[in-house]
């Protein structure tokens, strides 16, 4: 089952996939160059020297399910790949950083338009203000059916918890649409 990990630039998608993957993740990171100056805001990410230019890929096995994890690039200039990366996905995780909430709006809009079930996972950065999930839900103006949870993308257990929740979301979504699909063929 394909799960997409999406969000803005530098939010922790590569870290999330790497922390939860049972295989050595495939990463397509490139060194940031002077071409990104003035385009990619590194104000909150002074140590960041690389960026995903195509995707991250990992795998996580649960009893009865193998998840294929696809991390998207975060910069607008790489969004042309999103349609290919998300094709066939059963659900998505939108990672958010409370210091730059506006960066997750494009991913939220994308999955809403596609009808892909998703949840928002707030990657809790040490120097970020702590907001509760209800505050984030309100700030992002999410539909009632879109869950918000807190996570630490560096922590395997925390990232696994997010994956369990997004799998359950995908299962609930599949059960909700199944009667409609079956009724169409009756």
N, CA and C atoms as an extended XYZ file, in Angstrom:
558
Properties=species:S:1:pos:R:3:atomname:S:1:resname:S:1:resid:I:1 pbc="F F F"
N         0.849       -1.165        0.000 N   UNK     1
C         0.000        0.000        0.000 CA  UNK     1
C         0.899        1.233        0.000 C   UNK     1
N         0.548        2.170       -0.824 N   UNK     2
C         1.354        3.374       -0.996 CA  UNK     2
C         0.846        4.506       -0.104 C   UNK     2
N         1.775        5.070        0.677 N   UNK     3
C         1.495        6.220        1.534 CA  UNK     3
C         2.442        7.338        1.108 C   UNK     3
N         1.913        8.533        0.944 N   UNK     4
C         2.718        9.683        0.557 CA  UNK     4
C         2.980       10.547        1.792 C   UNK     4
N         4.229       10.973        1.935 N   UNK     5
C         4.624       11.883        3.003 CA  UNK     5
C         4.926       13.216        2.317 C   UNK     5
N         4.134       14.235        2.614 N   UNK     6
C         4.234       15.510        1.902 CA  UNK     6
C         4.332       16.658        2.895 C   UNK     6
N         4.590       17.838        2.370 N   UNK     7
C         4.670       19.031        3.195 CA  UNK     7
C         5.641       20.011        2.594 C   UNK     7
N         5.846       21.098        3.278 N   UNK     8
C         6.704       22.163        2.783 CA  UNK     8
C         8.183       21.825        2.870 C   UNK     8
N         8.978       22.722        2.351 N   UNK     9
C        10.430       22.624        2.346 CA  UNK     9
C        10.970       22.556        3.771 C   UNK     9
N        11.809       21.550        4.039 N   UNK    10
C        12.494       21.453        5.318 CA  UNK    10
C        11.647       21.070        6.505 C   UNK    10
N        10.482       20.477        6.253 N   UNK    11
C         9.573       20.157        7.352 CA  UNK    11
C         9.907       18.821        8.026 C   UNK    11
N        10.713       17.973        7.364 N   UNK    12
C        11.114       16.710        7.974 CA  UNK    12
C        10.663       15.464        7.237 C   UNK    12
N        10.297       15.585        5.971 N   UNK    13
C         9.807       14.429        5.210 CA  UNK    13
C        10.888       13.356        5.064 C   UNK    13
N        12.087       13.760        4.690 N   UNK    14
C        13.197       12.814        4.538 CA  UNK    14
C        13.518       12.165        5.874 C   UNK    14
N        13.525       12.947        6.925 N   UNK    15
C        13.793       12.430        8.270 CA  UNK    15
C        12.717       11.430        8.676 C   UNK    15
N        11.449       11.751        8.420 N   UNK    16
C        10.331       10.867        8.756 CA  UNK    16
C        10.484        9.517        8.059 C   UNK    16
N        10.681        9.543        6.740 N   UNK    17
C        10.818        8.292        5.980 CA  UNK    17
C        12.014        7.499        6.499 C   UNK    17
N        13.117        8.174        6.754 N   UNK    18
C        14.318        7.493        7.245 CA  UNK    18
C        14.147        6.883        8.620 C   UNK    18
N        13.410        7.537        9.491 N   UNK    19
C        13.263        7.022       10.857 CA  UNK    19
C        12.352        5.811       10.932 C   UNK    19
N        11.406        5.702       10.024 N   UNK    20
C        10.404        4.641       10.118 CA  UNK    20
C        10.651        3.494        9.141 C   UNK    20
N        11.476        3.695        8.142 N   UNK    21
C        11.693        2.672        7.120 CA  UNK    21
C        12.508        1.500        7.673 C   UNK    21
N        12.096        0.290        7.296 N   UNK    22
C        12.829       -0.906        7.716 CA  UNK    22
C        13.967       -1.232        6.752 C   UNK    22
N        14.015       -0.548        5.641 N   UNK    23
C        15.109       -0.697        4.680 CA  UNK    23
C        15.880        0.617        4.644 C   UNK    23
N        17.082        0.552        4.108 N   UNK    24
C        17.820        1.792        3.893 CA  UNK    24
C        17.030        2.614        2.887 C   UNK    24
N        16.556        3.800        3.279 N   UNK    25
C        15.709        4.547        2.357 CA  UNK    25
C        16.478        5.050        1.133 C   UNK    25
N        15.761        5.093        0.037 N   UNK    26
C        16.287        5.718       -1.165 CA  UNK    26
C        16.061        7.212       -1.005 C   UNK    26
N        17.110        7.970       -1.165 N   UNK    27
C        17.000        9.427       -1.043 CA  UNK    27
C        17.561       10.058       -2.307 C   UNK    27
N        16.890       11.064       -2.775 N   UNK    28
C        17.375       11.800       -3.940 CA  UNK    28
C        17.704       13.223       -3.515 C   UNK    28
N        18.616       13.320       -2.567 N   UNK    29
C        19.013       14.631       -2.072 CA  UNK    29
C        20.173       15.167       -2.891 C   UNK    29
N        20.145       16.452       -3.097 N   UNK    30
C        21.237       17.147       -3.758 CA  UNK    30
C        21.677       18.294       -2.857 C   UNK    30
N        22.944       18.645       -2.962 N   UNK    31
C        23.429       19.790       -2.203 CA  UNK    31
C        22.723       21.043       -2.668 C   UNK    31
N        22.385       21.873       -1.728 N   UNK    32
C        21.775       23.153       -2.085 CA  UNK    32
C        22.870       24.043       -2.654 C   UNK    32
N        22.541       24.735       -3.696 N   UNK    33
C        23.511       25.594       -4.368 CA  UNK    33
C        23.073       27.044       -4.299 C   UNK    33
N        23.859       27.891       -4.873 N   UNK    34
C        23.523       29.314       -4.893 CA  UNK    34
C        22.238       29.564       -5.677 C   UNK    34
N        21.837       28.605       -6.531 N   UNK    35
C        20.593       28.768       -7.294 CA  UNK    35
C        19.368       28.816       -6.385 C   UNK    35
N        19.487       28.241       -5.188 N   UNK    36
C        18.343       28.245       -4.268 CA  UNK    36
C        18.315       29.484       -3.382 C   UNK    36
N        19.372       30.291       -3.419 N   UNK    37
C        19.398       31.516       -2.613 CA  UNK    37
C        18.264       32.444       -3.044 C   UNK    37
N        17.545       32.930       -2.069 N   UNK    38
C        16.428       33.812       -2.357 CA  UNK    38
C        15.165       33.074       -2.755 C   UNK    38
N        15.273       31.763       -2.985 N   UNK    39
C        14.118       30.942       -3.355 CA  UNK    39
C        13.692       30.096       -2.156 C   UNK    39
N        14.650       29.418       -1.532 N   UNK    40
C        14.384       28.568       -0.379 CA  UNK    40
C        14.756       29.323        0.892 C   UNK    40
N        13.794       29.482        1.773 N   UNK    41
C        14.020       30.218        3.010 CA  UNK    41
C        14.697       29.315        4.037 C   UNK    41
N        15.942       29.600        4.326 N   UNK    42
C        16.717       28.811        5.284 CA  UNK    42
C        16.805       29.479        6.657 C   UNK    42
N        16.021       30.510        6.873 N   UNK    43
C        16.076       31.261        8.124 CA  UNK    43
C        15.962       30.339        9.334 C   UNK    43
N        15.016       29.410        9.315 N   UNK    44
C        14.809       28.514       10.453 CA  UNK    44
C        15.591       27.216       10.325 C   UNK    44
N        16.318       27.061        9.216 N   UNK    45
C        17.041       25.817        8.939 CA  UNK    45
C        18.500       26.104        8.575 C   UNK    45
N        19.257       26.774        9.440 N   UNK    46
C        20.598       27.187        9.063 CA  UNK    46
C        21.565       26.029        8.771 C   UNK    46
N        21.314       24.842        9.331 N   UNK    47
C        22.195       23.695        9.102 CA  UNK    47
C        21.848       22.918        7.833 C   UNK    47
N        20.726       23.215        7.222 N   UNK    48
C        20.269       22.456        6.058 CA  UNK    48
C        21.199       22.702        4.869 C   UNK    48
N        21.751       21.619        4.335 N   UNK    49
C        22.670       21.763        3.204 CA  UNK    49
C        22.204       20.986        1.976 C   UNK    49
N        21.204       20.120        2.162 N   UNK    50
C        20.696       19.326        1.045 CA  UNK    50
C        19.195       19.453        0.937 C   UNK    50
N        18.691       19.044       -0.221 N   UNK    51
C        17.249       19.090       -0.434 CA  UNK    51
C        16.833       17.932       -1.335 C   UNK    51
N        15.626       17.433       -1.116 N   UNK    52
C        15.088       16.352       -1.942 CA  UNK    52
C        14.705       16.923       -3.297 C   UNK    52
N        15.222       16.298       -4.354 N   UNK    53
C        14.942       16.803       -5.697 CA  UNK    53
C        14.008       15.894       -6.494 C   UNK    53
N        13.692       14.726       -5.984 N   UNK    54
C        12.739       13.845       -6.666 CA  UNK    54
C        11.815       13.192       -5.651 C   UNK    54
N        12.375       12.364       -4.768 N   UNK    55
C        11.545       11.683       -3.778 CA  UNK    55
C        12.428       10.990       -2.767 C   UNK    55
N        11.809       10.570       -1.682 N   UNK    56
C        12.393        9.632       -0.729 CA  UNK    56
C        11.533        8.382       -0.825 C   UNK    56
N        12.148        7.231       -0.618 N   UNK    57
C        11.377        5.994       -0.655 CA  UNK    57
C        11.814        5.103        0.489 C   UNK    57
N        10.835        4.563        1.200 N   UNK    58
C        11.091        3.616        2.269 CA  UNK    58
C         9.985        2.573        2.311 C   UNK    58
N        10.169        1.587        3.158 N   UNK    59
C         9.164        0.526        3.298 CA  UNK    59
C         9.025        0.207        4.779 C   UNK    59
N         7.786       -0.060        5.176 N   UNK    60
C         7.511       -0.468        6.548 CA  UNK    60
C         6.465       -1.565        6.517 C   UNK    60
N         6.780       -2.691        7.167 N   UNK    61
C         5.883       -3.834        7.200 CA  UNK    61
C         5.170       -3.892        8.545 C   UNK    61
N         3.866       -4.081        8.462 N   UNK    62
C         3.024       -4.321        9.624 CA  UNK    62
C         2.362       -5.679        9.406 C   UNK    62
N         1.832       -6.299       10.452 N   UNK    63
C         1.114       -7.565       10.228 CA  UNK    63
C        -0.003       -7.369        9.198 C   UNK    63
N         0.088       -8.072        8.100 N   UNK    64
C        -0.934       -8.008        7.058 CA  UNK    64
C        -0.830       -6.828        6.111 C   UNK    64
N         0.201       -6.003        6.244 N   UNK    65
C         0.307       -4.832        5.369 CA  UNK    65
C         1.760       -4.417        5.173 C   UNK    65
N         2.101       -4.136        3.933 N   UNK    66
C         3.397       -3.561        3.614 CA  UNK    66
C         3.142       -2.156        3.076 C   UNK    66
N         3.724       -1.174        3.736 N   UNK    67
C         3.556        0.209        3.310 CA  UNK    67
C         4.771        0.643        2.498 C   UNK    67
N         4.509        1.198        1.345 N   UNK    68
C         5.544        1.811        0.528 CA  UNK    68
C         5.430        3.313        0.754 C   UNK    68
N         6.477        3.894        1.277 N   UNK    69
C         6.462        5.295        1.687 CA  UNK    69
C         7.168        6.153        0.641 C   UNK    69
N         6.460        7.142        0.139 N   UNK    70
C         7.008        8.049       -0.861 CA  UNK    70
C         7.005        9.463       -0.298 C   UNK    70
N         8.188       10.001       -0.059 N   UNK    71
C         8.320       11.372        0.396 CA  UNK    71
C         8.456       12.300       -0.796 C   UNK    71
N         7.660       13.350       -0.812 N   UNK    72
C         7.667       14.284       -1.942 CA  UNK    72
C         8.709       15.380       -1.721 C   UNK    72
N         9.159       16.007       -2.790 N   UNK    73
C         9.985       17.202       -2.622 CA  UNK    73
C         9.098       18.342       -2.125 C   UNK    73
N         9.685       19.258       -1.379 N   UNK    74
C         8.887       20.317       -0.776 CA  UNK    74
C         8.821       21.620       -1.549 C   UNK    74
N         9.800       21.877       -2.412 N   UNK    75
C         9.813       23.154       -3.111 CA  UNK    75
C         8.864       23.160       -4.298 C   UNK    75
N         8.282       24.315       -4.534 N   UNK    76
C         7.338       24.477       -5.645 CA  UNK    76
C         7.925       24.039       -6.982 C   UNK    76
N         9.194       24.294       -7.205 N   UNK    77
C         9.795       23.986       -8.503 CA  UNK    77
C         9.864       22.484       -8.801 C   UNK    77
N         9.642       21.641       -7.792 N   UNK    78
C         9.656       20.194       -8.005 CA  UNK    78
C         8.252       19.585       -7.966 C   UNK    78
N         7.226       20.430       -7.894 N   UNK    79
C         5.869       19.921       -7.786 CA  UNK    79
C         5.380       19.197       -9.025 C   UNK    79
N         6.039       19.365      -10.140 N   UNK    80
C         5.603       18.659      -11.347 CA  UNK    80
C         5.655       17.148      -11.156 C   UNK    80
N         6.382       16.674      -10.168 N   UNK    81
C         6.501       15.229       -9.915 CA  UNK    81
C         5.395       14.682       -9.020 C   UNK    81
N         4.647       15.553       -8.381 N   UNK    82
C         3.674       15.090       -7.395 CA  UNK    82
C         2.616       14.165       -7.973 C   UNK    82
N         2.103       14.447       -9.149 N   UNK    83
C         1.063       13.583       -9.718 CA  UNK    83
C         1.571       12.149       -9.888 C   UNK    83
N         2.798       11.999      -10.330 N   UNK    84
C         3.369       10.654      -10.490 CA  UNK    84
C         3.605        9.995       -9.132 C   UNK    84
N         4.138       10.755       -8.194 N   UNK    85
C         4.441       10.193       -6.871 CA  UNK    85
C         3.189        9.797       -6.105 C   UNK    85
N         2.098       10.494       -6.314 N   UNK    86
C         0.886       10.217       -5.539 CA  UNK    86
C        -0.057        9.232       -6.222 C   UNK    86
N         0.203        8.914       -7.480 N   UNK    87
C        -0.658        7.972       -8.213 CA  UNK    87
C        -0.744        6.645       -7.455 C   UNK    87
N        -1.943        6.227       -7.139 N   UNK    88
C        -2.169        4.952       -6.466 CA  UNK    88
C        -2.023        4.998       -4.953 C   UNK    88
N        -1.785        6.155       -4.398 N   UNK    89
C        -1.647        6.261       -2.940 CA  UNK    89
C        -2.996        6.051       -2.267 C   UNK    89
N        -2.986        5.300       -1.164 N   UNK    90
C        -4.224        5.080       -0.413 CA  UNK    90
C        -4.467        6.181        0.610 C   UNK    90
N        -3.406        6.914        0.965 N   UNK    91
C        -3.529        7.999        1.944 CA  UNK    91
C        -2.233        8.802        1.966 C   UNK    91
N        -2.283        9.917        2.673 N   UNK    92
C        -1.108       10.779        2.764 CA  UNK    92
C        -0.963       11.346        4.174 C   UNK    92
N         0.272       11.657        4.490 N   UNK    93
C         0.617       12.385        5.708 CA  UNK    93
C         1.134       13.739        5.253 C   UNK    93
N         0.528       14.810        5.749 N   UNK    94
C         1.037       16.152        5.493 CA  UNK    94
C         1.774       16.581        6.752 C   UNK    94
N         3.100       16.691        6.644 N   UNK    95
C         3.892       17.163        7.771 CA  UNK    95
C         3.804       18.682        7.839 C   UNK    95
N         3.688       19.180        9.046 N   UNK    96
C         3.582       20.627        9.248 CA  UNK    96
C         4.593       21.071       10.296 C   UNK    96
N         5.032       22.293       10.157 N   UNK    97
C         5.939       22.942       11.099 CA  UNK    97
C         5.209       24.182       11.592 C   UNK    97
N         4.946       24.268       12.891 N   UNK    98
C         4.145       25.383       13.412 CA  UNK    98
C         4.835       26.737       13.230 C   UNK    98
N         6.127       26.731       12.956 N   UNK    99
C         6.831       27.993       12.709 CA  UNK    99
C         6.565       28.507       11.297 C   UNK    99
N         6.066       27.608       10.430 N   UNK   100
C         5.817       27.960        9.025 CA  UNK   100
C         4.557       27.232        8.555 C   UNK   100
N         3.453       27.461        9.225 N   UNK   101
C         2.216       26.733        8.914 CA  UNK   101
C         1.770       26.934        7.475 C   UNK   101
N         1.994       28.119        6.928 N   UNK   102
C         1.548       28.409        5.562 CA  UNK   102
C         2.187       27.473        4.543 C   UNK   102
N         3.322       26.869        4.879 N   UNK   103
C         4.007       25.977        3.940 CA  UNK   103
C         3.269       24.663        3.698 C   UNK   103
N         2.334       24.302        4.576 N   UNK   104
C         1.628       23.034        4.376 CA  UNK   104
C         0.316       23.211        3.603 C   UNK   104
N        -0.118       24.450        3.393 N   UNK   105
C        -1.375       24.673        2.669 CA  UNK   105
C        -1.383       24.087        1.257 C   UNK   105
N        -0.309       24.221        0.469 N   UNK   106
C        -0.352       23.621       -0.876 CA  UNK   106
C        -0.580       22.104       -0.842 C   UNK   106
N         0.049       21.407        0.112 N   UNK   107
C        -0.139       19.955        0.202 CA  UNK   107
C        -1.569       19.620        0.638 C   UNK   107
N        -2.095       20.369        1.592 N   UNK   108
C        -3.479       20.144        2.040 CA  UNK   108
C        -4.436       20.353        0.869 C   UNK   108
N        -4.268       21.449        0.161 N   UNK   109
C        -5.121       21.724       -1.007 CA  UNK   109
C        -5.014       20.613       -2.046 C   UNK   109
N        -3.810       20.148       -2.283 N   UNK   110
C        -3.569       19.103       -3.285 CA  UNK   110
C        -4.367       17.839       -2.945 C   UNK   110
N        -4.243       17.360       -1.709 N   UNK   111
C        -4.926       16.118       -1.334 CA  UNK   111
C        -6.435       16.301       -1.212 C   UNK   111
N        -6.877       17.477       -0.807 N   UNK   112
C        -8.320       17.737       -0.794 CA  UNK   112
C        -8.890       17.669       -2.209 C   UNK   112
N        -8.208       18.306       -3.164 N   UNK   113
C        -8.682       18.285       -4.567 CA  UNK   113
C        -8.706       16.875       -5.140 C   UNK   113
N        -7.736       16.053       -4.794 N   UNK   114
C        -7.652       14.683       -5.300 CA  UNK   114
C        -8.594       13.723       -4.580 C   UNK   114
N        -9.103       14.138       -3.422 N   UNK   115
C        -9.954       13.249       -2.635 CA  UNK   115
C        -9.161       12.166       -1.916 C   UNK   115
N        -7.874       12.388       -1.735 N   UNK   116
C        -7.012       11.430       -1.037 CA  UNK   116
C        -7.147       11.648        0.464 C   UNK   116
N        -7.466       10.595        1.216 N   UNK   117
C        -7.531       10.775        2.666 CA  UNK   117
C        -6.142       11.137        3.205 C   UNK   117
N        -6.109       12.078        4.133 N   UNK   118
C        -4.827       12.491        4.697 CA  UNK   118
C        -5.015       12.946        6.135 C   UNK   118
N        -3.922       12.970        6.842 N   UNK   119
C        -3.893       13.565        8.164 CA  UNK   119
C        -2.743       14.552        8.197 C   UNK   119
N        -2.809       15.464        9.138 N   UNK   120
C        -1.733       16.425        9.338 CA  UNK   120
C        -0.960       15.990       10.577 C   UNK   120
N         0.337       15.803       10.405 N   UNK   121
C         1.224       15.452       11.512 CA  UNK   121
C         2.139       16.641       11.761 C   UNK   121
N         1.991       17.264       12.905 N   UNK   122
C         2.819       18.417       13.258 CA  UNK   122
C         4.149       17.891       13.781 C   UNK   122
N         5.201       18.155       13.016 N   UNK   123
C         6.535       17.766       13.429 CA  UNK   123
C         6.988       18.756       14.497 C   UNK   123
N         7.143       18.275       15.700 N   UNK   124
C         7.434       19.132       16.843 CA  UNK   124
C         8.930       19.446       16.872 C   UNK   124
N         9.262       20.646       16.450 N   UNK   125
C        10.647       21.099       16.471 CA  UNK   125
C        10.960       21.685       17.847 C   UNK   125
N        12.180       21.474       18.347 N   UNK   126
C        12.525       21.912       19.708 CA  UNK   126
C        12.335       23.414       19.952 C   UNK   126
N        12.572       24.246       18.971 N   UNK   127
C        12.484       25.689       19.174 CA  UNK   127
C        11.177       26.291       18.667 C   UNK   127
N        10.182       25.452       18.462 N   UNK   128
C         8.884       25.931       17.983 CA  UNK   128
C         7.900       26.029       19.143 C   UNK   128
N         6.984       26.972       19.048 N   UNK   129
C         5.923       27.091       20.047 CA  UNK   129
C         5.049       25.837       19.987 C   UNK   129
N         4.673       25.331       21.133 N   UNK   130
C         3.831       24.134       21.198 CA  UNK   130
C         2.359       24.529       21.121 C   UNK   130
N         1.686       24.044       20.094 N   UNK   131
C         0.250       24.236       19.937 CA  UNK   131
C        -0.415       22.884       20.094 C   UNK   131
N        -1.638       22.872       20.624 N   UNK   132
C        -2.339       21.595       20.694 CA  UNK   132
C        -3.001       21.320       19.338 C   UNK   132
N        -3.434       20.102       19.167 N   UNK   133
C        -3.962       19.674       17.870 CA  UNK   133
C        -5.216       20.441       17.469 C   UNK   133
N        -6.040       20.822       18.438 N   UNK   134
C        -7.243       21.596       18.110 CA  UNK   134
C        -6.872       22.973       17.555 C   UNK   134
N        -5.857       23.593       18.138 N   UNK   135
C        -5.412       24.897       17.641 CA  UNK   135
C        -4.891       24.793       16.205 C   UNK   135
N        -4.139       23.740       15.934 N   UNK   136
C        -3.614       23.538       14.581 CA  UNK   136
C        -4.756       23.268       13.615 C   UNK   136
N        -5.696       22.437       14.017 N   UNK   137
C        -6.850       22.113       13.178 CA  UNK   137
C        -7.598       23.383       12.786 C   UNK   137
N        -7.815       24.249       13.753 N   UNK   138
C        -8.507       25.511       13.504 CA  UNK   138
C        -7.674       26.430       12.613 C   UNK   138
N        -6.384       26.552       12.905 N   UNK   139
C        -5.511       27.440       12.132 CA  UNK   139
C        -5.435       27.021       10.662 C   UNK   139
N        -5.496       25.722       10.417 N   UNK   140
C        -5.423       25.220        9.047 CA  UNK   140
C        -6.797       25.138        8.384 C   UNK   140
N        -7.853       25.431        9.151 N   UNK   141
C        -9.223       25.395        8.638 CA  UNK   141
C        -9.529       24.055        7.964 C   UNK   141
N        -9.196       22.982        8.679 N   UNK   142
C        -9.379       21.633        8.143 CA  UNK   142
C       -10.811       21.148        8.315 C   UNK   142
N       -11.228       20.279        7.418 N   UNK   143
C       -12.526       19.621        7.559 CA  UNK   143
C       -12.511       18.766        8.818 C   UNK   143
N       -13.692       18.517        9.353 N   UNK   144
C       -13.791       17.733       10.584 CA  UNK   144
C       -13.176       16.344       10.454 C   UNK   144
N       -13.200       15.760        9.251 N   UNK   145
C       -12.709       14.393        9.063 CA  UNK   145
C       -11.193       14.295        8.912 C   UNK   145
N       -10.484       15.431        8.935 N   UNK   146
C        -9.027       15.421        8.793 CA  UNK   146
C        -8.396       15.480       10.187 C   UNK   146
N        -7.758       14.383       10.604 N   UNK   147
C        -7.127       14.379       11.922 CA  UNK   147
C        -5.816       15.173       11.936 C   UNK   147
N        -5.488       15.657       13.116 N   UNK   148
C        -4.202       16.313       13.357 CA  UNK   148
C        -3.556       15.605       14.539 C   UNK   148
N        -2.283       15.308       14.395 N   UNK   149
C        -1.551       14.702       15.503 CA  UNK   149
C        -0.163       15.314       15.592 C   UNK   149
N         0.430       15.202       16.756 N   UNK   150
C         1.788       15.682       16.965 CA  UNK   150
C         2.741       14.515       16.767 C   UNK   150
N         3.936       14.814       16.247 N   UNK   151
C         4.925       13.755       16.083 CA  UNK   151
C         6.327       14.336       16.142 C   UNK   151
N         7.275       13.455       16.275 N   UNK   152
C         8.683       13.797       16.153 CA  UNK   152
C         9.206       12.935       15.021 C   UNK   152
N         9.462       13.541       13.874 N   UNK   153
C         9.862       12.793       12.679 CA  UNK   153
C        11.154       12.018       12.893 C   UNK   153
N        11.949       12.396       13.871 N   UNK   154
C        13.217       11.705       14.139 CA  UNK   154
C        13.016       10.416       14.914 C   UNK   154
N        11.870       10.290       15.552 N   UNK   155
C        11.610        9.181       16.465 CA  UNK   155
C        10.814        8.074       15.776 C   UNK   155
N        11.391        6.891       15.697 N   UNK   156
C        10.753        5.761       15.005 CA  UNK   156
C         9.365        5.458       15.570 C   UNK   156
N         9.238        5.456       16.871 N   UNK   157
C         7.941        5.135       17.499 CA  UNK   157
C         6.896        6.188       17.147 C   UNK   157
N         7.283        7.443       17.187 N   UNK   158
C         6.356        8.531       16.872 CA  UNK   158
C         5.921        8.471       15.406 C   UNK   158
N         6.881        8.256       14.509 N   UNK   159
C         6.553        8.155       13.086 CA  UNK   159
C         5.694        6.920       12.806 C   UNK   159
N         5.965        5.827       13.500 N   UNK   160
C         5.158        4.614       13.343 CA  UNK   160
C         3.724        4.874       13.781 C   UNK   160
N         3.545        5.602       14.860 N   UNK   161
C         2.203        5.947       15.338 CA  UNK   161
C         1.438        6.719       14.262 C   UNK   161
N         2.119        7.636       13.588 N   UNK   162
C         1.491        8.382       12.491 CA  UNK   162
C         1.077        7.418       11.381 C   UNK   162
N         1.942        6.482       11.035 N   UNK   163
C         1.611        5.522        9.969 CA  UNK   163
C         0.420        4.654       10.346 C   UNK   163
N         0.337        4.220       11.585 N   UNK   164
C        -0.815        3.420       12.035 CA  UNK   164
C        -2.100        4.239       11.884 C   UNK   164
N        -2.044        5.512       12.279 N   UNK   165
C        -3.230        6.367       12.154 CA  UNK   165
C        -3.616        6.595       10.695 C   UNK   165
N        -2.639        6.797        9.833 N   UNK   166
C        -2.977        7.055        8.429 CA  UNK   166
C        -3.487        5.777        7.759 C   UNK   166
N        -2.989        4.597        8.174 N   UNK   167
C        -3.544        3.339        7.645 CA  UNK   167
C        -4.996        3.193        8.056 C   UNK   167
N        -5.307        3.478        9.312 N   UNK   168
C        -6.692        3.399        9.782 CA  UNK   168
C        -7.579        4.384        9.039 C   UNK   168
N        -7.052        5.559        8.759 N   UNK   169
C        -7.789        6.557        7.991 CA  UNK   169
C        -8.101        6.029        6.587 C   UNK   169
N        -7.109        5.397        5.960 N   UNK   170
C        -7.307        4.826        4.623 CA  UNK   170
C        -8.341        3.703        4.650 C   UNK   170
N        -8.295        2.878        5.673 N   UNK   171
C        -9.263        1.784        5.806 CA  UNK   171
C       -10.671        2.341        5.989 C   UNK   171
N       -10.806        3.336        6.866 N   UNK   172
C       -12.121        3.963        7.071 CA  UNK   172
C       -12.637        4.587        5.781 C   UNK   172
N       -11.752        5.233        5.037 N   UNK   173
C       -12.132        5.859        3.763 CA  UNK   173
C       -12.594        4.794        2.758 C   UNK   173
N       -11.872        3.682        2.694 N   UNK   174
C       -12.237        2.606        1.765 CA  UNK   174
C       -13.605        2.021        2.122 C   UNK   174
N       -13.875        1.861        3.407 N   UNK   175
C       -15.178        1.335        3.829 CA  UNK   175
C       -16.296        2.325        3.538 C   UNK   175
N       -15.991        3.606        3.638 N   UNK   176
C       -17.010        4.634        3.395 CA  UNK   176
C       -17.403        4.715        1.928 C   UNK   176
N       -16.452        4.475        1.018 N   UNK   177
C       -16.777        4.584       -0.405 CA  UNK   177
C       -17.220        3.254       -1.008 C   UNK   177
N       -16.950        2.153       -0.348 N   UNK   178
C       -17.281        0.840       -0.900 CA  UNK   178
C       -18.771        0.689       -1.212 C   UNK   178
N       -19.703        1.044       -0.321 N   UNK   179
C       -21.121        0.891       -0.661 CA  UNK   179
C       -21.511        1.695       -1.898 C   UNK   179
N       -20.933        2.874       -2.071 N   UNK   180
C       -21.225        3.708       -3.234 CA  UNK   180
C       -20.772        3.016       -4.507 C   UNK   180
N       -19.583        2.458       -4.476 N   UNK   181
C       -19.042        1.770       -5.656 CA  UNK   181
C       -19.850        0.519       -5.943 C   UNK   181
N       -20.176       -0.276       -4.914 N   UNK   182
C       -20.957       -1.481       -5.122 CA  UNK   182
C       -22.336       -1.151       -5.643 C   UNK   182
N       -22.942       -0.076       -5.136 N   UNK   183
C       -24.276        0.321       -5.568 CA  UNK   183
C       -24.284        0.742       -7.025 C   UNK   183
N       -23.185        1.240       -7.521 N   UNK   184
C       -23.111        1.679       -8.922 CA  UNK   184
C       -23.205        0.499       -9.880 C   UNK   184
N       -22.848       -0.685       -9.401 N   UNK   185
C       -22.853       -1.864      -10.275 CA  UNK   185
C       -24.047       -2.784      -10.012 C   UNK   185
N       -24.932       -2.373       -9.130 N   UNK   186
C       -26.088       -3.216       -8.793 CA  UNK   186
C       -27.128       -3.167       -9.884 C   UNK   186
